[in-house]
Amino acid sequence: MKALKPTVCIEYCPKCGWMLRAAYMAQELLTTFTDEIEGVMLKPAEVEGAYIISIDGVIVFDRKEQGKFPEIKELKQLVRDVVSPEKNLGHSDKTV
């Protein structure tokens, strides 16, 4: 039996107008992790100002805690470290 692939959830504040940002990030993640994730869910937040990215319910990025939005390069690294640690992200990878 094949193990289920993880699902990324991007919870965004619709009142803040962050749906397009969330959709862009979802597109980037789906393109980069085609074989590693089940999908990306966009979820309108009930809490104003929320922008939280989680993988199978485990938060990997919270805008309120970090005080900023994630750069796409940073987000790809965070997701990669959970779903496929051995994956090389090419130009988006960490600099040593």
N, C-alpha and C positions, 0 to 999 in steps of 0.2 A: 504494500500500500504506500502510495506516494504521500510524503508529508505536505501539509498545507503550507503554501507560501504566505509570508506576512503581508498584512494590509497596512498601508500608511494612511493616516487620517490628518487632514489639515482643517483645523477648526478656526474659523475666522469671524470677525465681527462684521455683520452685514451693514450695520448702521454707520460704520467707519468707512465703508466703501472698499473693503479689502478682498472682495470676491475675485476680481481680476488678477490680483497678486497671487492669491491662492491657486487659481486656475493655471497661471503661468508656471508656478512651482510644481504643480501636479504634472503638467506636461513635461517639464524637464526631468522629473523623477521617473515618469513612465518611459521616456525615451532612454534614459540611462540604465534603468533596472528592469528592462523588458522581461528577462528570464528569471529575475530574482524575487519579484513581488507579485502578489495577486492583483493588486490595483491600488488606486489612491482615491480615498473618499473625501469629498469636500463637505464640510459640516458647518452650517451657520451656527455661531455661538449664541448662547443665551446671555452670556456675560459680556457687557460692553467693553470694548478694547481688547478682547481676547484674540490671540493668534498663537495657537498651540499646535505643534506637530508631534504626533505620536505614532508608534509602530506597535500594532496589536495591544493598544491600551497603555503602553509605556511611553511617557513623555520624553522626547529627545530634544525638544526646543520649545521654550515658552517666552514670547516677546516681553511679557511683563517682568520676568526674572532677569532676562538678558539686557533689557533696556533698549532693544533694537530688533529689527527684522534680521533673519539670517541672510547672508549672501548666498547665492545659489551654489557656489563652490563649497561653502561651509556646510550647507544642507546636504549636499550629495555625500560629503565625507561622513556626516553624522549617520545618514541612512546606510551607507556602505558598511560602516563599522558594525552595524547591527545585522543587516541582512546578508552580507557577503564580504566579510573582512579581507578575503584574499583578492578581491576584485581591484584591478588597476583602473583608476579613473583618468589616466592620461594627463592632459593639461590641467584638469580640475583636482589633481591629487595634491596631497600635502607636500610642501617643500621641505627638504631635509637640511 
